[in-house]
Amino acid sequence: MENTVYYTYSTISQTIAAMVALLGVFSIYLLQSLNNKFMGLSQNYLDTLIKMEKEDFMKMSSNPHRELSNHVVFKNFTGILSVTDKVFKIYGDTFSELENLRKSIILVFNNKQEIVQKSVHITLISLLIIAASIGTLSFASNMGVMSYWIIFIPFFILILYLLYRVFNLIKFSLTSDI
């Protein structure tokens, strides 16, 4: 029985660790993709503001395109969002193009936040499972058949929950416009 416990719990921890590594690569790829999309949309917003000012559609006293340009150069996401909110409050009703770009920017930013949140949640659950399985290995020599199954059931439930969360993240990334 002792070998079964060692094999089971060491395999669980190794498999979960490999899954977390793959999830990390997947999440980083998604986040880079979202960052690129966010910066592209922000640049489009900036270009639209500059075009509107050149065509004299807007009489801007504060030059929001210069402020937005600084945030775009430094990839300051919260700064970009705040400038687009300011411009939207002033000109949003007049220029639907700005409103559509702003909505797209906010959607991409929210998708990024959600992917980060889901990835962190999955990683924490994974670390809990790995730590518990390694901790269980220290009791392997004292474990009987009944205690093996009693301890294995919570692991099984946590692993199923973890897989549910991973598939939920994959489903989110496939169904959203990333």
C-alpha positions in Angstrom: 0.0 0.0 0.0 2.9 2.3 0.8 4.1 2.3 -2.9 0.6 3.0 -4.1 0.4 6.1 -2.0 3.9 7.3 -3.1 3.1 6.8 -6.8 -0.4 8.4 -6.6 0.5 11.5 -4.7 3.8 12.1 -6.4 2.1 11.7 -9.8 -0.6 14.2 -8.8 1.9 16.8 -7.8 4.0 16.4 -10.9 1.0 16.4 -13.2 -0.5 19.5 -11.6 2.9 21.3 -11.8 3.2 20.5 -15.5 -0.3 21.8 -16.0 0.4 25.0 -14.2 3.5 25.5 -16.4 1.4 25.0 -19.6 -1.3 27.3 -18.2 1.4 29.9 -17.6 2.5 29.8 -21.2 -1.1 29.9 -22.4 -2.0 32.8 -20.1 1.1 34.8 -21.0 0.4 34.4 -24.7 -3.2 35.6 -24.2 -2.1 38.5 -22.1 0.5 39.6 -24.8 -2.2 39.3 -27.4 -4.6 41.4 -25.4 -1.9 44.0 -24.6 -1.1 44.3 -28.4 -4.8 44.6 -29.2 -5.2 47.2 -26.4 -2.3 49.3 -27.6 -3.6 49.1 -31.2 -7.0 50.3 -30.2 -5.4 53.1 -28.1 -3.3 54.2 -31.0 -6.5 54.2 -33.2 -8.2 56.3 -30.6 -5.3 58.7 -30.6 -5.2 58.9 -34.4 -8.9 59.6 -34.5 -8.5 62.4 -32.0 -5.6 63.9 -34.0 -7.6 63.6 -37.2 -10.6 65.3 -35.6 -8.6 68.1 -34.3 -6.8 68.7 -37.6 -10.2 68.7 -39.4 -11.3 71.2 -36.8 -14.2 69.1 -35.6 -13.2 69.6 -32.0 -12.0 72.8 -30.4 -9.9 71.3 -27.7 -8.5 73.5 -25.0 -6.7 70.7 -23.1 -5.3 68.8 -26.0 -6.3 65.3 -24.8 -4.4 63.7 -27.7 -1.1 64.9 -26.2 -2.0 63.4 -22.8 -3.2 60.2 -24.5 0.0 60.0 -26.6 2.1 60.0 -23.4 0.1 57.1 -22.0 0.3 55.2 -25.2 4.1 55.6 -25.4 4.6 54.4 -21.9 1.8 51.7 -22.1 0.1 53.1 -19.1 -3.2 51.3 -19.3 -5.0 53.1 -16.5 -3.9 56.4 -18.0 -5.3 55.5 -21.4 -8.6 54.5 -19.8 -8.8 57.8 -17.8 -8.1 59.9 -20.9 -10.7 58.0 -23.0 -13.2 58.5 -20.2 -12.5 62.3 -20.1 -12.8 62.6 -23.9 -16.0 60.5 -23.9 -17.6 62.7 -21.3 -17.0 65.8 -23.5 -17.4 64.4 -27.1 -18.9 61.0 -26.8 -22.4 62.0 -27.9 -21.1 63.8 -30.9 -18.6 61.2 -32.3 -19.8 57.6 -32.3 -16.4 56.5 -33.6 -14.8 57.5 -30.4 -17.5 55.8 -28.4 -17.0 52.5 -30.3 -13.2 52.6 -29.8 -13.6 53.4 -26.1 -16.0 50.4 -25.7 -13.5 48.2 -27.4 -10.6 49.4 -25.3 -12.6 48.8 -22.1 -13.7 45.3 -23.3 -10.1 44.3 -24.0 -8.9 45.7 -20.6 -11.7 43.8 -18.8 -10.8 40.6 -20.7 -7.2 41.0 -19.6 -8.2 41.5 -16.0 -10.4 38.4 -16.1 -7.7 36.2 -17.6 -5.3 37.4 -14.9 -7.8 36.7 -12.1 -8.7 33.3 -13.5 -5.0 32.3 -13.9 -4.1 33.4 -10.4 -7.1 31.4 -9.0 -6.1 28.3 -10.9 -2.4 28.7 -9.8 -3.4 29.0 -6.1 -5.6 25.9 -6.3 -2.8 24.0 -8.0 -0.3 25.0 -5.4 -2.7 23.9 -2.7 -3.0 20.5 -4.3 0.7 20.2 -4.8 1.5 21.1 -1.2 -1.2 18.8 0.1 0.0 15.9 -2.0 3.6 16.4 -0.9 2.5 16.6 2.7 0.5 13.4 2.3 3.6 11.6 1.1 5.1 12.1 4.6 2.3 9.9 6.0 2.6 7.2 3.4 4.2 4.6 5.7 1.4 5.0 8.3 -1.4 5.0 5.8 -3.9 2.1 5.5 -6.3 1.4 2.7 -9.2 3.2 4.3 -7.2 6.3 5.1 -5.8 6.3 1.6 -9.3 6.6 0.1 -10.5 9.0 2.7 -7.7 11.4 1.9 -7.8 10.8 -1.9 -11.5 11.9 -2.2 -10.8 15.6 -1.4 -7.9 15.5 -3.8 -10.1 14.1 -6.5 -12.7 16.8 -5.9 -10.1 19.5 -6.0 -8.6 18.2 -9.2 -12.0 18.1 -10.8 -12.7 21.7 -9.7 -9.2 22.7 -11.0 -9.9 21.1 -14.4 -13.3 22.8 -14.5 -11.5 26.2 -13.9 -8.9 25.4 -16.6 -11.5 24.5 -19.2 -13.5 27.6 -18.2 -10.5 29.8 -18.9 -9.9 28.0 -22.3 -13.6 28.4 -23.1 -13.4 32.1 -22.2 -10.4 32.7 -24.4 -11.9 30.9 -27.3 -15.3 32.6 -27.1 -14.1 36.1 -26.4 -12.8 38.3 -29.2 -9.1 37.9 -28.3 
